[in-house]
Amino acid sequence: KGGVGKTTTTVNLGAGLARLGVSTLIIDLDAQANATSALGIEKRAGGSLYRVLHGEGSAIDQIVNTTTKHLDIIP
């Protein structure tokens, strides 16, 4: 269901936890990559879960760092 705040909640909760010093990883499964964009990362920058699912690398290799300390994302 779209437009109910799932992405906004995920990004804000992730950022809040990261600011408290909790290492946080967001995995953006949305084809539109809105969480990735919300964190200021280009949709094609770095890795993706698609690559992992197709055997093109490990999940750890797909992690992209954000500008927020302790907050990373797999686009």
N, C-alpha and C positions, 0 to 999 in steps of 0.2 A: 504494500500500500504506500503510495507516495504522498508527500506533503504533510507528514505527521511529526516530523522532527527527529527521525532516527539518526540521520547523518549529523545534524547539529548537536544532538545529545552526545553522540559518540566522540566527536571532535572536542567538544567542551569538557566532557568528563576525562578524556585522555589528557588534554592539556592541563586540567586541574590536578590530576594525579601526578603528572610529570613535574609540575611546579612544586609539589610536595616532596619531590625526590624519588618517586616511585618510577622505576623503569617501565615504560609503557609502549606497547606495540599495537598499532591499529592495522588491521588487515582490511583493505578496501575491496569488497567483493562486488560493488556496484559497477556495472558496465559503463556508466557515465563518469565514474571516478570522482564524484563530488567531494568525498572526504580528502582525497589527494589534492584536489584543487583548493579546498578550504585551508589546507596547510601550506599553501603557496608553492606547491610542487607541480611541475609540468606533468601532464598525464603520461607522457612517454619517457620521462626521466627515470633512469635506473631500471630496476627490476619489475616483476609482476608475478602474481600468483599463477597466472596462465602458464608462464615458463616452468614453474615447479610442477604443475599438473601434467605438463607434456614432457617431463623428464629432461628439461633443458637447464637444470641447475637445482641447487638446494634452496630451501626457504631462506636460510641465513644469507645466501648470496643476493637475495632480492630486496633486502632491507635498505630503505632510503632514510637517511637522517633528515630531520626537520630542523628548523631554526630554534626550536624549543628544546632545551637540555632535557634529556631523559625521555624524549618522545620521538619514536620512529614509526615508519609506515611501510607496509608492503602494498604498493599500488595495485 
